[in-house]
């Protein structure tokens, strides 16, 4: 088992089904592009709030998803026990983000303030709409703020703040 300690876990995907009879699994990847999940040689699977390390033996894109084979998972019944488990890595295993690019996991929990200094709350989570990403901010109420230039003025991760050009009443 992997001890959580103070490590921040990032969910990269989840085991979504079986593929064949030799222990292969279908994977729904949250990475972009989706095959980037295969760049991590060890996947930690979350079972009952415990992170279990599993060596990735092989994997490839298949249709709209990924199929993968984990070491020592050579039978369909063993693979079936993994269905529904999240695949994670520790935050420090992710490559450094480019300038002015951010991992969603780093934005979650950040305090959001307007240009006028009004506190809107904290970023609860983000999601994609197709045209842009959206921050869901929870404070006195829930707000959905587009994560786009002109609205996002500054992101200061060390200070834990995101400054937005947004009407506090909207």
N, C-alpha and C positions, 0 to 999 in steps of 0.2 A: 504494500500500500504506500501511497505517496502522502506525506504529511502536508496539510495545507499551510500551517503556520501563518505567516503574514503575506504569503504569495497571492498574487491576484491571478485568478484563472480566467482564461478567455475561451469561450466556447466557439470552436471552429466548425462544428457540424454535429450530426447525430447518425447513429446506425438506424436505417429505416426499413431494412428488410433483408431477405436472403437472396443469394445469387448462386444457383447451382447446388450441388450436393457435397462439395469438397471444402466447406467452411468459408466460402467467400460471402461477403455481405454487401448490400447496397448502402450507400452513404449519401445523405443529403448534406451538401457542403454549403456553409455560410460564407466561404472565402470568395474573393473576386480577383481573378477568375476562379471558378469552382475547383479546378484541378490543383490550385495552390495548397490545398489540404494535404496533398501527397508529398509536399516538401518537408514534412515533419516526420522523421523516422520513428518517433515514439509518440503514440497517442495515449493520453490518459482518459480512461472511460469512467464516468461518474456513476457509481452503483451505490445506492443507499448513503449518499453524502460522503462516500470515500472515493478517492481518485486512484484507479488501478492502471499502472503503466502496461502498455501492450506494444510490442515491436511490430511496425508495419513491414510486412514481407513483400507485398506487391500491391499495385493499384493502377487504375486507368480510368479515363472518362468512358462512360457508357450511356448512350442516349442523353437525357437531360441531367444525369447524375454521375456518380462515381461508383465503381465497384472496387472492393479492397479485400485483401487476404492478410489476416494477422497471424503472426508466428504462433504455433501450437494450437491453432484453431483449424483443425483438419476435417471436422465433421459438421454436417448440417445442424445437428442437435446442439453442439457447442455454440455455433454461430447464432442459433435462435435465441439463446440466453442473452445475447448482446443487443437485440432489437430494442430500440427506444432509448438507448444510453447516449448521453452527450459525449462528444469528443472534445477534449480540451488540452490546452498547453498553458504553461505559465507565461505571463505577460512579457517577461524578459526574453523569451524565446522568439518573439516576433521581430522581424527586421525593423530597423529604424525607419520612421515615417519621413517622407520628403518634406522639405520646407513648406509650410502652410497646408500640410495634409495631416489628418489626425485619424487615429483609430477611434472608433465609436466608444470602445471600452474606456479610453482615456477621457472622453467628454462626459461620460455618465457620472453624475454626482457633482459636477461643476456648478457653482453658483452663477446665475444669470442675472445681469443688471442692465438697465437701459442706459442710454447716453446721459440721461438726467440723474442717474444714480438710484433709480427705483429698483428694489430687489424683487424679481419675478419668481424666485424659487430656485430649484435645482433640476438639472437635466436628469430625467428618469430613464429615458431610453430614446433611441433614434430609429427611424424607419425610412425606407425608400418609397417614393411615389412614382418613379419612372422619369419625372422631369427634374426632381431634386430630392435631397434628403431633408427630413423634418425632425426637429428636436421636440420631444414632449417634455415640457417643463412643468413640474408640480410645485406649487407654492400655495398662495391663498386660494387658488383654483388651478385647473389644468390649462395650459396654453400649448398650442402647436405652432412652432416658429420655424419657418423655412431656413435651412442651413445654406444660405447663398450669399454671395458678395452683395454688399449694400445693406443687408440686414445684419450679418455677422460682422461686427466692426473689429473686434480683437478677441483672441483666445490666449489667455495667460495660464497655462497649465501649472507652473510652479505656484502661482497665487490662487489657483482654483477658481478662476472667474472667466466668464464669457460676457463681453459687452455687445449689446445688440441695439440697433436702431429700430425700436419697437414701442408702440404706444402701450403703456401699462394697463390701459382700460380695454385693450383689444384682446 
